[in-house]
């Protein structure tokens, strides 16, 4: 399949089913709120390195986590009930995305969360479409994640831990909250052993897109979330 060149003046994406074997669909476009929301609603997400043009992806298979299927290991249960760790939504979105961009990761030499990315997702947060799930201890942000929410789908973007297991704790708390509100799935984008250990599975792209269409029929919970 070819990689499509987008017209920056026309907000229109090709079908996600036309992505190439690596999952790359298109190049170009803009990192603006309307572009991002349109992309997510069609099963696409942006991912590119500093200095590269904007790249839009739809991998096959797709990694997803059903909120009701999140795994809570025996070692996590005492942490889950520890009152020293407070779960919050959206109390410091900018700090969450900044830490995600700075935290060292063994599987990549740098960050794909560029200043342009930060600005775009902070813009989505400002209009109530992007959210951060946070773990706080002694008034310090020690773990969390952020993503975009449309309908009954949460599109996860990145997570971090400043203390052991804190990103896991944030994900578990998020899943329980989403399950109680009938969310269909969390889009984890691509497989990782960490996500698989939390209960994430891989599904064919066509099945992901079918579930996405169902999720988009639900109302979107806009504004700041509360736990």
N, C-alpha and C positions, 0 to 999 in steps of 0.2 A: 504494500500500500504506500502511496506517496505521503509526504508530510505537507500539509496545506499551509500556504502563506495567507495570513489574515489581513484584511483591509482594516487599518487602524480607525478609519472613519465610519465603519459599518459593523455594528455589534451583531455578529453572526458566526456561529461555529458549525463545522461539519458534524455529521453524526459520530458519536463516540465509537460506533461499530467500525469506523473506517481507520482507526488507529493502527499503526504498524505493529510488527511482532514485539517490539520493545514496549509498546504502549504509548508511543509518541504520536499525537494527532496533528498538532498545528504549531506554528511559530508566529509571533507577533501579537498584535492586539494591545490592550492596555490593562494595567493593574488598577482598576477603578471599581467602585462598589457595584455598579450595574454589570460590568464584565464578569466580576467574580461570582456574583449571585447567579447570573445566567449560566456560567460554566458549571458550577456545582449542581445546578438543577438539571443539567444535561449529562452528568456523570464525569465531568472533567475537573482537573485541578492544575494549578501552575506549579512548576518546579524547575528551577534553573540555577546555575552558579553565578556568582558575581562576575560581571563583564559579559555574560551571555545574553542573547535576546530572550524574551519571554517564551517559555515552552509550555504547552498544554498537553496533559497526559490522561490516558484512560487505560490502565493496565489490565491484562487478562492473563491469569485470574486476578480478582480483586480481594483484598483482605478486609473482612468486616468482623465486628463484634456485636452479637445480640445482647442487649442489656441484661436480659434474664439469665444469660449463660456465662456471665463473668465468673472466673474462678477465684475463690478465696481460699488460699492455702492455710494449713494449720498454723504456720508461722505468722501469717498475716492477721489471724483472728484476734490475738491480744492487742495488736497495733490498732485494729479497726475499732476496738472498744476503749482505747486509751484517751482519756479526756484531755491529755496534754496537746493533742493534735486537733485543731479546729478546722473544719471544712467551710469554705466560703465560695460564693460565686461573685465574679466581676468586681471584687474590691480593689484590685490593682492590675488591670489587664495589661497596661504598658510594661509594668515590671515583669510580668510573666513572659511576654513575648521577647523582652530584652534578655532575660536569663536564658530562655530557650536558644537564642541566637549566639550566646556566649559560652554555654556549657560545653566542655570538651567531649567529643564523641569518638569512640575507637574506630567506627566504621566510615568516618569521613574526615578529611584534613581541615576543612573550614566550615562555613555555614552557607546555607541557601537562603537564610532569613536575612535578606538585605535590608538596607534602610528603606528602599522602595516597598518591599514587602511589609515592613513594620507599619509604614504610613497607610498602606492599603487596608490592612486588617484592623488597625486602630480606627480607620474610617468606618469599617463595618461594625465595629464595637460601638461607635458613637451613634449609629442608627439602630442599635439593638439587635444586630444580626450575628455578631461574633461574641463569644463568651470565654471566660477563663474559669477553670475549676481549680481551687487553690487549697493548699494545706499550710496552716500557720501554726507556729509554736513559739510561745513567748514573744508575740508580736513580730516574728520574723517569718518571712515567706520561705518555706523549706521544700516545697514541691508543688507541682501543678501541671496543667496542660491548657491549651486553648484550641478553639475550632469555631466552625460556622454552623449555625442551626437554621434549617429550612424545613418547615412542615414537621414530619416525624422522623427526620434524619439529622444526626449530629455528625458533621464532617471534621474528624480530628486532624490537627495539623502538626503539633509538636508537644513534647512533654519534657519535664526535667525533674531531677532530685538533687537537693542539697544535703539530704540525709538519706540513709538507706531506706528503700521501700516507699518513699513519699510519693513518687509518681504513681506507683501501684495503688496507694491509698486514695489518691485523687481520682484515679480511674474507677475504682470500685465504688466510691461515693457517687460519682457522676452516673455510673450505670444504674445504681439503685434509684436515683432520682429520676432518671429517664424512663426506667421501667414503670415507675408509678404514674407516669404521664403518657404511657402507651407509645413511646418512641419505638420505631421498628428496628433501627440498627445504628451503630456507630461505624462510619466509613473510616477504616484505618489505612486505606490506600494500598500499601505494599506490605508484604509479609516480613516479619522479623521474629526471631525466637522469643524475644521478650513479650511481644503481643500474643504469640501462640500460647505462651505459658499463662497468659491471662484469660485464655478462652477464645481468642480470635481464630477465625477459619478463613480459608480461601474459597471463593465461589466464582463460577464462570461469569464473565462480564455481562452476558445477556441476562443472567439471573439477577445480577446486581442492579442492572438497569430496570428490570421489571419491579424489583422491590423498591427502588428509588421512586418510580412512578406512583406506587401505592403510598409511599411516605409523603409525597408532595401533595396528596389529597387532603392531608391533615392541616389544621390551622398552625401557623407559625407563632411560637411564643416569643414575641418581640420585647425589647426593653431589657433592663437589668434583671437577671435571675436572682431569686432568693432561695436559700436553703432552709 
